[in-house]
Amino acid sequence: MKALRLTVLPGEFSVWRLAANEPLPSIEGGSFLSMTRTDDELSVVSASTDVPAGAGAETGWRCLRVEGPLPFEMTGVLADLSAPLAKAEIPIFVVSTYDTDYLLVKVADLDHACSVLRGEGHTVRV
C-alpha cells in the first residue's frame, strides 16, 4: 500500500443516534456531517455543537480525512490505517463516502494516533 495523506479536520465531533423513524435533523454541516439511516437507527456524526439535547451521543471525537478521491478498486486503505491504530489500542469510528474515508479518534488519542500513522509512513496534517 502506498503512503496516504490525511488531514485533521477542525473542531470536535460527536456520534449520535435518533430513532429510525425520526426525520433527518436540520444541520448546516461545517467541515463534516454524516447521516446514515437503517431499520434500527438514524446515526449522525456532526460537530459536537450540533447534538440536540436528549440525543444519545458519544462525544469528544476528532476527525481525520484521507485525502482523495480514492478509486473504488483501491484495496486495503482502512486496513492499513486501522491495524496500526488497533495495535496501539486507539479506538476508531469510520465513515466512508464516495470519494474517501474518514477516521474519528477520541480527542485524547489524537496526538498518539497521528504519531502512529506517521510511523507507518503516512502524512498527517494537523
N, CA, C and O atoms as a GROMACS GRO file, in nm:
protein
  504
    1MET      N    1   0.084  -0.118   0.000
    1MET     CA    2   0.000   0.000   0.000
    1MET      C    3   0.088   0.124   0.000
    1MET      O    4   0.189   0.129   0.070
    2LYS      N    5   0.049   0.221  -0.078
    2LYS     CA    6   0.126   0.346  -0.079
    2LYS      C    7   0.093   0.430   0.042
    2LYS      O    8  -0.010   0.411   0.107
    3ALA      N    9   0.181   0.523   0.072
    3ALA     CA   10   0.158   0.614   0.183
    3ALA      C   11   0.037   0.702   0.153
    3ALA      O   12   0.020   0.748   0.040
    4LEU      N   13  -0.045   0.722   0.252
    4LEU     CA   14  -0.165   0.804   0.238
    4LEU      C   15  -0.143   0.940   0.303
    4LEU      O   16  -0.060   0.955   0.392
    5ARG      N   17  -0.219   1.037   0.256
    5ARG     CA   18  -0.217   1.170   0.317
    5ARG      C   19  -0.349   1.190   0.391
    5ARG      O   20  -0.457   1.167   0.336
    6LEU      N   21  -0.339   1.232   0.515
    6LEU     CA   22  -0.456   1.257   0.597
    6LEU      C   23  -0.452   1.400   0.649
    6LEU      O   24  -0.346   1.456   0.671
    7THR      N   25  -0.570   1.456   0.669
    7THR     CA   26  -0.582   1.591   0.724
    7THR      C   27  -0.676   1.585   0.844
    7THR      O   28  -0.785   1.528   0.836
    8VAL      N   29  -0.634   1.643   0.955
    8VAL     CA   30  -0.720   1.652   1.072
    8VAL      C   31  -0.814   1.771   1.052
    8VAL      O   32  -0.770   1.884   1.034
    9LEU      N   33  -0.943   1.743   1.055
    9LEU     CA   34  -1.042   1.848   1.038
    9LEU      C   35  -1.054   1.931   1.166
    9LEU      O   36  -1.032   1.880   1.276
   10PRO      N   37  -1.089   2.058   1.151
   10PRO     CA   38  -1.102   2.142   1.271
   10PRO      C   39  -1.224   2.105   1.354
   10PRO      O   40  -1.324   2.056   1.301
   11GLY      N   41  -1.215   2.127   1.482
   11GLY     CA   42  -1.329   2.111   1.570
   11GLY      C   43  -1.345   1.973   1.629
   11GLY      O   44  -1.273   1.879   1.593
   12GLU      N   45  -1.440   1.963   1.719
   12GLU     CA   46  -1.472   1.838   1.786
   12GLU      C   47  -1.603   1.784   1.732
   12GLU      O   48  -1.695   1.859   1.700
   13PHE      N   49  -1.610   1.652   1.722
   13PHE     CA   50  -1.727   1.585   1.664
   13PHE      C   51  -1.790   1.490   1.766
   13PHE      O   52  -1.727   1.449   1.863
   14SER      N   53  -1.916   1.457   1.740
   14SER     CA   54  -1.989   1.360   1.821
   14SER      C   55  -2.058   1.261   1.729
   14SER      O   56  -2.096   1.294   1.616
   15VAL      N   57  -2.074   1.139   1.779
   15VAL     CA   58  -2.150   1.035   1.710
   15VAL      C   59  -2.277   1.019   1.792
   15VAL      O   60  -2.272   0.990   1.911
   16TRP      N   61  -2.391   1.037   1.725
   16TRP     CA   62  -2.517   1.031   1.800
   16TRP      C   63  -2.624   0.961   1.720
   16TRP      O   64  -2.612   0.941   1.599
   17ARG      N   65  -2.731   0.924   1.791
   17ARG     CA   66  -2.836   0.847   1.726
   17ARG      C   67  -2.972   0.901   1.762
   17ARG      O   68  -2.994   0.959   1.868
   18LEU      N   69  -3.061   0.878   1.669
   18LEU     CA   70  -3.203   0.906   1.688
   18LEU      C   71  -3.278   0.779   1.650
   18LEU      O   72  -3.220   0.686   1.594
   19ALA      N   73  -3.406   0.775   1.678
   19ALA     CA   74  -3.488   0.661   1.638
   19ALA      C   75  -3.490   0.652   1.485
   19ALA      O   76  -3.480   0.753   1.416
   20ALA      N   77  -3.505   0.532   1.436
   20ALA     CA   78  -3.502   0.508   1.291
   20ALA      C   79  -3.607   0.589   1.216
   20ALA      O   80  -3.586   0.625   1.100
   21ASN      N   81  -3.719   0.618   1.280
   21ASN     CA   82  -3.827   0.688   1.211
   21ASN      C   83  -3.822   0.840   1.229
   21ASN      O   84  -3.911   0.910   1.180
   22GLU      N   85  -3.720   0.891   1.297
   22GLU     CA   86  -3.708   1.036   1.316
   22GLU      C   87  -3.676   1.103   1.181
   22GLU      O   88  -3.609   1.044   1.097
   23PRO      N   89  -3.724   1.225   1.162
   23PRO     CA   90  -3.685   1.298   1.041
   23PRO      C   91  -3.536   1.335   1.048
   23PRO      O   92  -3.479   1.346   1.156
   24LEU      N   93  -3.475   1.354   0.932
   24LEU     CA   94  -3.335   1.397   0.930
   24LEU      C   95  -3.324   1.532   0.999
   24LEU      O   96  -3.402   1.623   0.972
   25PRO      N   97  -3.227   1.546   1.088
   25PRO     CA   98  -3.212   1.674   1.157
   25PRO      C   99  -3.164   1.782   1.059
   25PRO      O  100  -3.094   1.753   0.962
   26SER      N  101  -3.203   1.903   1.086
   26SER     CA  102  -3.161   2.017   1.004
   26SER      C  103  -3.032   2.072   1.063
   26SER      O  104  -3.032   2.142   1.164
   27ILE      N  105  -2.921   2.038   0.996
   27ILE     CA  106  -2.787   2.079   1.042
   27ILE      C  107  -2.714   2.138   0.923
   27ILE      O  108  -2.720   2.083   0.813
   28GLU      N  109  -2.644   2.248   0.944
   28GLU     CA  110  -2.568   2.310   0.835
   28GLU      C  111  -2.451   2.224   0.791
   28GLU      O  112  -2.426   2.213   0.671
   29GLY      N  113  -2.381   2.163   0.883
   29GLY     CA  114  -2.274   2.072   0.844
   29GLY      C  115  -2.136   2.117   0.883
   29GLY      O  116  -2.077   2.055   0.972
   30GLY      N  117  -2.081   2.220   0.822
   30GLY     CA  118  -1.944   2.257   0.851
   30GLY      C  119  -1.848   2.169   0.774
   30GLY      O  120  -1.873   2.136   0.658
   31SER      N  121  -1.737   2.130   0.838
   31SER     CA  122  -1.635   2.054   0.766
   31SER      C  123  -1.670   1.907   0.746
   31SER      O  124  -1.613   1.841   0.660
   32PHE      N  125  -1.765   1.854   0.827
   32PHE     CA  126  -1.802   1.713   0.811
   32PHE      C  127  -1.937   1.688   0.876
   32PHE      O  128  -1.963   1.732   0.988
   33LEU      N  129  -2.022   1.616   0.805
   33LEU     CA  130  -2.152   1.575   0.855
   33LEU      C  131  -2.189   1.445   0.785
   33LEU      O  132  -2.179   1.437   0.662
   34SER      N  133  -2.230   1.345   0.860
   34SER     CA  134  -2.271   1.219   0.802
   34SER      C  135  -2.399   1.172   0.871
   34SER      O  136  -2.410   1.175   0.993
   35MET      N  137  -2.496   1.129   0.789
   35MET     CA  138  -2.619   1.072   0.842
   35MET      C  139  -2.644   0.939   0.773
   35MET      O  140  -2.638   0.930   0.650
   36THR      N  141  -2.672   0.836   0.852
   36THR     CA  142  -2.699   0.704   0.798
   36THR      C  143  -2.824   0.648   0.864
   36THR      O  144  -2.833   0.641   0.987
   37ARG      N  145  -2.920   0.610   0.781
   37ARG     CA  146  -3.043   0.553   0.835
   37ARG      C  147  -3.045   0.403   0.806
   37ARG      O  148  -3.016   0.359   0.695
   38THR      N  149  -3.079   0.326   0.909
   38THR     CA  150  -3.101   0.182   0.894
   38THR      C  151  -3.240   0.151   0.949
   38THR      O  152  -3.311   0.241   0.992
   39ASP      N  153  -3.277   0.025   0.947
   39ASP     CA  154  -3.405  -0.015   1.007
   39ASP      C  155  -3.408   0.010   1.157
   39ASP      O  156  -3.514   0.023   1.217
   40ASP      N  157  -3.288   0.016   1.219
   40ASP     CA  158  -3.279   0.026   1.363
   40ASP      C  159  -3.250   0.164   1.419
   40ASP      O  160  -3.278   0.191   1.536
   41GLU      N  161  -3.194   0.253   1.337
   41GLU     CA  162  -3.150   0.381   1.391
   41GLU      C  163  -3.124   0.483   1.281
   41GLU      O  164  -3.113   0.450   1.162
   42LEU      N  165  -3.114   0.608   1.324
   42LEU     CA  166  -3.060   0.716   1.242
   42LEU      C  167  -2.932   0.758   1.313
   42LEU      O  168  -2.937   0.815   1.422
   43SER      N  169  -2.818   0.729   1.252
   43SER     CA  170  -2.689   0.757   1.312
   43SER      C  171  -2.632   0.883   1.248
   43SER      O  172  -2.633   0.898   1.126
   44VAL      N  173  -2.582   0.974   1.332
   44VAL     CA  174  -2.532   1.103   1.284
   44VAL      C  175  -2.393   1.127   1.341
   44VAL      O  176  -2.367   1.100   1.458
   45VAL      N  177  -2.305   1.178   1.256
   45VAL     CA  178  -2.175   1.228   1.300
   45VAL      C  179  -2.174   1.375   1.262
   45VAL      O  180  -2.190   1.410   1.145
   46SER      N  181  -2.156   1.460   1.361
   46SER     CA  182  -2.161   1.604   1.336
   46SER      C  183  -2.070   1.676   1.434
   46SER      O  184  -2.013   1.616   1.525
   47ALA      N  185  -2.058   1.807   1.413
   47ALA     CA  186  -1.990   1.890   1.512
   47ALA      C  187  -2.060   1.870   1.646
   47ALA      O  188  -2.183   1.859   1.650
   48SER      N  189  -1.986   1.865   1.752
   48SER     CA  190  -2.044   1.843   1.885
   48SER      C  191  -2.146   1.950   1.920
   48SER      O  192  -2.240   1.924   1.996
   49THR      N  193  -2.129   2.069   1.867
   49THR     CA  194  -2.222   2.177   1.895
   49THR      C  195  -2.359   2.155   1.832
   49THR      O  196  -2.454   2.225   1.868
   50ASP      N  197  -2.372   2.061   1.740
   50ASP     CA  198  -2.498   2.034   1.671
   50ASP      C  199  -2.581   1.922   1.734
   50ASP      O  200  -2.690   1.893   1.686
   51VAL      N  201  -2.531   1.860   1.839
   51VAL     CA  202  -2.603   1.748   1.901
   51VAL      C  203  -2.723   1.803   1.979
   51VAL      O  204  -2.705   1.886   2.068
   52PRO      N  205  -2.843   1.758   1.946
   52PRO     CA  206  -2.960   1.808   2.018
   52PRO      C  207  -2.968   1.749   2.160
   52PRO      O  208  -2.921   1.638   2.186
   53ALA      N  209  -3.028   1.826   2.249
   53ALA     CA  210  -3.048   1.778   2.386
   53ALA      C  211  -3.130   1.650   2.382
   53ALA      O  212  -3.228   1.641   2.308
   54GLY      N  213  -3.091   1.554   2.461
   54GLY     CA  214  -3.166   1.429   2.471
   54GLY      C  215  -3.123   1.321   2.374
   54GLY      O  216  -3.168   1.207   2.386
   55ALA      N  217  -3.036   1.354   2.277
   55ALA     CA  218  -2.988   1.252   2.184
   55ALA      C  219  -2.882   1.168   2.253
   55ALA      O  220  -2.798   1.221   2.326
   56GLY      N  221  -2.885   1.037   2.231
   56GLY     CA  222  -2.780   0.951   2.282
   56GLY      C  223  -2.652   0.980   2.204
   56GLY      O  224  -2.646   0.954   2.084
   57ALA      N  225  -2.550   1.032   2.270
   57ALA     CA  226  -2.430   1.078   2.200
   57ALA      C  227  -2.303   1.027   2.263
   57ALA      O  228  -2.292   1.015   2.385
   58GLU      N  229  -2.207   0.997   2.178
   58GLU     CA  230  -2.070   0.967   2.218
   58GLU      C  231  -1.990   1.089   2.173
   58GLU      O  232  -1.970   1.110   2.053
   59THR      N  233  -1.944   1.168   2.267
   59THR     CA  234  -1.880   1.296   2.235
   59THR      C  235  -1.728   1.285   2.240
   59THR      O  236  -1.672   1.183   2.281
   60GLY      N  237  -1.663   1.392   2.198
   60GLY     CA  238  -1.518   1.402   2.215
   60GLY      C  239  -1.434   1.334   2.108
   60GLY      O  240  -1.334   1.271   2.140
   61TRP      N  241  -1.475   1.346   1.981
   61TRP     CA  242  -1.401   1.286   1.871
   61TRP      C  243  -1.334   1.394   1.786
   61TRP      O  244  -1.385   1.505   1.774
   62ARG      N  245  -1.221   1.359   1.726
   62ARG     CA  246  -1.158   1.440   1.621
   62ARG      C  247  -1.160   1.357   1.493
   62ARG      O  248  -1.164   1.234   1.497
   63CYS      N  249  -1.159   1.425   1.380
   63CYS     CA  250  -1.181   1.359   1.252
   63CYS      C  251  -1.060   1.376   1.160
   63CYS      O  252  -1.012   1.487   1.139
   64LEU      N  253  -1.012   1.264   1.107
   64LEU     CA  254  -0.904   1.263   1.009
   64LEU      C  255  -0.960   1.222   0.874
   64LEU      O  256  -1.020   1.115   0.861
   65ARG      N  257  -0.940   1.307   0.773
   65ARG     CA  258  -0.987   1.278   0.637
   65ARG      C  259  -0.871   1.224   0.555
   65ARG      O  260  -0.764   1.283   0.550
   66VAL      N  261  -0.894   1.110   0.491
   66VAL     CA  262  -0.796   1.057   0.396
   66VAL      C  263  -0.812   1.138   0.269
   66VAL      O  264  -0.922   1.148   0.214
   67GLU      N  265  -0.703   1.197   0.222
   67GLU     CA  266  -0.712   1.280   0.101
   67GLU      C  267  -0.745   1.192  -0.017
   67GLU      O  268  -0.677   1.093  -0.044
   68GLY      N  269  -0.848   1.228  -0.087
   68GLY     CA  270  -0.896   1.151  -0.202
   68GLY      C  271  -0.907   1.240  -0.323
   68GLY      O  272  -0.852   1.350  -0.326
   69PRO      N  273  -0.978   1.194  -0.422
   69PRO     CA  274  -1.061   1.075  -0.418
   69PRO      C  275  -0.979   0.946  -0.428
   69PRO      O  276  -0.872   0.941  -0.489
   70LEU      N  277  -1.033   0.843  -0.364
   70LEU     CA  278  -0.973   0.711  -0.368
   70LEU      C  279  -1.050   0.627  -0.470
   70LEU      O  280  -1.173   0.621  -0.464
   71PRO      N  281  -0.981   0.563  -0.562
   71PRO     CA  282  -1.052   0.479  -0.659
   71PRO      C  283  -1.116   0.359  -0.589
   71PRO      O  284  -1.061   0.304  -0.493
   72PHE      N  285  -1.232   0.318  -0.638
   72PHE     CA  286  -1.304   0.208  -0.576
   72PHE      C  287  -1.224   0.078  -0.580
   72PHE      O  288  -1.242  -0.008  -0.493
   73GLU      N  289  -1.138   0.060  -0.677
   73GLU     CA  290  -1.059  -0.064  -0.686
   73GLU      C  291  -0.937  -0.064  -0.593
   73GLU      O  292  -0.867  -0.164  -0.584
   74MET      N  293  -0.912   0.048  -0.526
   74MET     CA  294  -0.801   0.056  -0.431
   74MET      C  295  -0.838  -0.027  -0.308
   74MET      O  296  -0.943  -0.005  -0.248
   75THR      N  297  -0.753  -0.120  -0.270
   75THR     CA  298  -0.782  -0.209  -0.158
   75THR      C  299  -0.690  -0.180  -0.039
   75THR      O  300  -0.580  -0.128  -0.056
   76GLY      N  301  -0.736  -0.216   0.078
   76GLY     CA  302  -0.652  -0.212   0.196
   76GLY      C  303  -0.639  -0.077   0.264
   76GLY      O  304  -0.562  -0.065   0.359
   77VAL      N  305  -0.710   0.024   0.220
   77VAL     CA  306  -0.694   0.157   0.278
   77VAL      C  307  -0.728   0.154   0.427
   77VAL      O  308  -0.647   0.193   0.511
   78LEU      N  309  -0.847   0.109   0.459
   78LEU     CA  310  -0.887   0.107   0.600
   78LEU      C  311  -0.802   0.011   0.682
   78LEU      O  312  -0.772   0.038   0.798
   79ALA      N  313  -0.765  -0.100   0.624
   79ALA     CA  314  -0.680  -0.196   0.696
   79ALA      C  315  -0.544  -0.134   0.728
   79ALA      O  316  -0.493  -0.151   0.839
   80ASP      N  317  -0.486  -0.062   0.632
   80ASP     CA  318  -0.355   0.000   0.655
   80ASP      C  319  -0.360   0.110   0.760
   80ASP      O  320  -0.259   0.138   0.825
   81LEU      N  321  -0.475   0.171   0.777
   81LEU     CA  322  -0.489   0.275   0.878
   81LEU      C  323  -0.536   0.219   1.012
   81LEU      O  324  -0.486   0.259   1.117
   82SER      N  325  -0.631   0.128   1.008
   82SER     CA  326  -0.690   0.079   1.134
   82SER      C  327  -0.601  -0.021   1.206
   82SER      O  328  -0.599  -0.022   1.329
   83ALA      N  329  -0.527  -0.105   1.135
   83ALA     CA  330  -0.446  -0.208   1.201
   83ALA      C  331  -0.341  -0.148   1.295
   83ALA      O  332  -0.331  -0.192   1.410
   84PRO      N  333  -0.260  -0.048   1.251
   84PRO     CA  334  -0.164   0.008   1.346
   84PRO      C  335  -0.230   0.083   1.461
   84PRO      O  336  -0.176   0.086   1.572
   85LEU      N  337  -0.346   0.143   1.436
   85LEU     CA  338  -0.417   0.211   1.545
   85LEU      C  339  -0.471   0.109   1.645
   85LEU      O  340  -0.468   0.132   1.766
   86ALA      N  341  -0.521  -0.003   1.594
   86ALA     CA  342  -0.568  -0.109   1.684
   86ALA      C  343  -0.453  -0.164   1.767
   86ALA      O  344  -0.468  -0.189   1.887
   87LYS      N  345  -0.338  -0.183   1.704
   87LYS     CA  346  -0.221  -0.235   1.776
   87LYS      C  347  -0.180  -0.137   1.887
   87LYS      O  348  -0.132  -0.179   1.993
   88ALA      N  349  -0.199  -0.007   1.861
   88ALA     CA  350  -0.167   0.095   1.961
   88ALA      C  351  -0.283   0.116   2.060
   88ALA      O  352  -0.277   0.205   2.144
   89GLU      N  353  -0.388   0.034   2.048
   89GLU     CA  354  -0.506   0.040   2.134
   89GLU      C  355  -0.578   0.174   2.127
   89GLU      O  356  -0.623   0.227   2.228
   90ILE      N  357  -0.587   0.227   2.004
   90ILE     CA  358  -0.659   0.352   1.980
   90ILE      C  359  -0.790   0.317   1.910
   90ILE      O  360  -0.789   0.274   1.795
   91PRO      N  361  -0.904   0.336   1.978
   91PRO     CA  362  -1.032   0.306   1.916
   91PRO      C  363  -1.064   0.407   1.806
   91PRO      O  364  -1.026   0.524   1.814
   92ILE      N  365  -1.133   0.360   1.703
   92ILE     CA  366  -1.172   0.448   1.593
   92ILE      C  367  -1.319   0.427   1.558
   92ILE      O  368  -1.379   0.325   1.591
   93PHE      N  369  -1.373   0.527   1.492
   93PHE     CA  370  -1.505   0.519   1.430
   93PHE      C  371  -1.484   0.563   1.287
   93PHE      O  372  -1.423   0.668   1.263
   94VAL      N  373  -1.532   0.486   1.190
   94VAL     CA  374  -1.502   0.511   1.049
   94VAL      C  375  -1.629   0.544   0.971
   94VAL      O  376  -1.733   0.482   0.992
   95VAL      N  377  -1.618   0.641   0.883
   95VAL     CA  378  -1.724   0.673   0.788
   95VAL      C  379  -1.660   0.678   0.650
   95VAL      O  380  -1.558   0.744   0.631
   96SER      N  381  -1.720   0.609   0.555
   96SER     CA  382  -1.672   0.612   0.417
   96SER      C  383  -1.771   0.688   0.331
   96SER      O  384  -1.892   0.679   0.351
   97THR      N  385  -1.718   0.763   0.236
   97THR     CA  386  -1.801   0.835   0.140
   97THR      C  387  -1.765   0.788   0.000
   97THR      O  388  -1.680   0.700  -0.017
   98TYR      N  389  -1.828   0.845  -0.098
   98TYR     CA  390  -1.800   0.809  -0.237
   98TYR      C  391  -1.653   0.833  -0.270
   98TYR      O  392  -1.592   0.752  -0.341
   99ASP      N  393  -1.595   0.942  -0.221
   99ASP     CA  394  -1.459   0.981  -0.258
   99ASP      C  395  -1.349   0.934  -0.164
   99ASP      O  396  -1.235   0.917  -0.207
  100THR      N  397  -1.381   0.913  -0.035
  100THR     CA  398  -1.273   0.886   0.058
  100THR      C  399  -1.324   0.825   0.189
  100THR      O  400  -1.440   0.786   0.200
  101ASP      N  401  -1.235   0.818   0.286
  101ASP     CA  402  -1.266   0.763   0.418
  101ASP      C  403  -1.231   0.865   0.525
  101ASP      O  404  -1.140   0.947   0.508
  102TYR      N  405  -1.305   0.859   0.634
  102TYR     CA  406  -1.284   0.946   0.750
  102TYR      C  407  -1.267   0.858   0.872
  102TYR      O  408  -1.347   0.767   0.895
  103LEU      N  409  -1.164   0.885   0.951
  103LEU     CA  410  -1.141   0.813   1.075
  103LEU      C  411  -1.159   0.910   1.190
  103LEU      O  412  -1.099   1.017   1.192
  104LEU      N  413  -1.241   0.874   1.284
  104LEU     CA  414  -1.257   0.955   1.404
  104LEU      C  415  -1.186   0.886   1.518
  104LEU      O  416  -1.199   0.765   1.539
  105VAL      N  417  -1.110   0.964   1.593
  105VAL     CA  418  -1.040   0.915   1.712
  105VAL      C  419  -1.077   1.008   1.828
  105VAL      O  420  -1.109   1.125   1.807
  106LYS      N  421  -1.071   0.957   1.946
  106LYS     CA  422  -1.102   1.039   2.062
  106LYS      C  423  -1.001   1.153   2.075
  106LYS      O  424  -0.884   1.139   2.040
  107VAL      N  425  -1.048   1.266   2.125
  107VAL     CA  426  -0.964   1.385   2.141
  107VAL      C  427  -0.833   1.350   2.212
  107VAL      O  428  -0.726   1.392   2.170
  108ALA      N  429  -0.842   1.273   2.320
  108ALA     CA  430  -0.724   1.238   2.399
  108ALA      C  431  -0.626   1.151   2.323
  108ALA      O  432  -0.508   1.143   2.359
  109ASP      N  433  -0.672   1.084   2.217
  109ASP     CA  434  -0.586   0.993   2.138
  109ASP      C  435  -0.530   1.057   2.012
  109ASP      O  436  -0.451   0.994   1.942
  110LEU      N  437  -0.570   1.180   1.980
  110LEU     CA  438  -0.534   1.239   1.851
  110LEU      C  439  -0.383   1.245   1.829
  110LEU      O  440  -0.335   1.198   1.725
  111ASP      N  441  -0.308   1.300   1.922
  111ASP     CA  442  -0.163   1.312   1.902
  111ASP      C  443  -0.098   1.175   1.885
  111ASP      O  444  -0.012   1.157   1.799
  112HIS      N  445  -0.139   1.079   1.966
  112HIS     CA  446  -0.082   0.944   1.957
  112HIS      C  447  -0.119   0.881   1.822
  112HIS      O  448  -0.035   0.818   1.757
  113ALA      N  449  -0.245   0.897   1.779
  113ALA     CA  450  -0.289   0.842   1.650
  113ALA      C  451  -0.208   0.901   1.535
  113ALA      O  452  -0.166   0.829   1.445
  114CYS      N  453  -0.188   1.032   1.538
  114CYS     CA  454  -0.108   1.096   1.432
  114CYS      C  455   0.034   1.042   1.431
  114CYS      O  456   0.090   1.017   1.324
  115SER      N  457   0.091   1.025   1.548
  115SER     CA  458   0.227   0.971   1.558
  115SER      C  459   0.234   0.828   1.504
  115SER      O  460   0.328   0.794   1.432
  116VAL      N  461   0.138   0.745   1.539
  116VAL     CA  462   0.134   0.606   1.491
  116VAL      C  463   0.122   0.604   1.339
  116VAL      O  464   0.194   0.529   1.273
  117LEU      N  465   0.033   0.683   1.283
  117LEU     CA  466   0.013   0.685   1.137
  117LEU      C  467   0.137   0.737   1.066
  117LEU      O  468   0.176   0.685   0.961
  118ARG      N  469   0.200   0.839   1.121
  118ARG     CA  470   0.325   0.888   1.061
  118ARG      C  471   0.434   0.780   1.067
  118ARG      O  472   0.513   0.766   0.974
  119GLY      N  473   0.436   0.705   1.176
  119GLY     CA  474   0.532   0.596   1.189
  119GLY      C  475   0.513   0.488   1.085
  119GLY      O  476   0.605   0.412   1.056
  120GLU      N  477   0.392   0.479   1.029
  120GLU     CA  478   0.363   0.383   0.922
  120GLU      C  479   0.391   0.441   0.784
  120GLU      O  480   0.366   0.375   0.682
  121GLY      N  481   0.441   0.564   0.780
  121GLY     CA  482   0.477   0.626   0.651
  121GLY      C  483   0.371   0.718   0.592
  121GLY      O  484   0.389   0.770   0.482
  122HIS      N  485   0.261   0.738   0.664
  122HIS     CA  486   0.156   0.826   0.616
  122HIS      C  487   0.187   0.971   0.656
  122HIS      O  488   0.258   0.995   0.753
  123THR      N  489   0.133   1.064   0.580
  123THR     CA  490   0.146   1.206   0.610
  123THR      C  491   0.017   1.251   0.679
  123THR      O  492  -0.093   1.227   0.630
  124VAL      N  493   0.033   1.318   0.794
  124VAL     CA  494  -0.084   1.368   0.866
  124VAL      C  495  -0.064   1.518   0.889
  124VAL      O  496   0.030   1.561   0.954
  125ARG      N  497  -0.158   1.596   0.832
  125ARG     CA  498  -0.158   1.741   0.854
  125ARG      C  499  -0.257   1.776   0.963
  125ARG      O  500  -0.372   1.732   0.959
  126VAL      N  501  -0.212   1.855   1.060
  126VAL     CA  502  -0.299   1.896   1.170
  126VAL      C  503  -0.340   2.040   1.148
  126VAL      O  504  -0.414   2.096   1.229
   0.00000   0.00000   0.00000
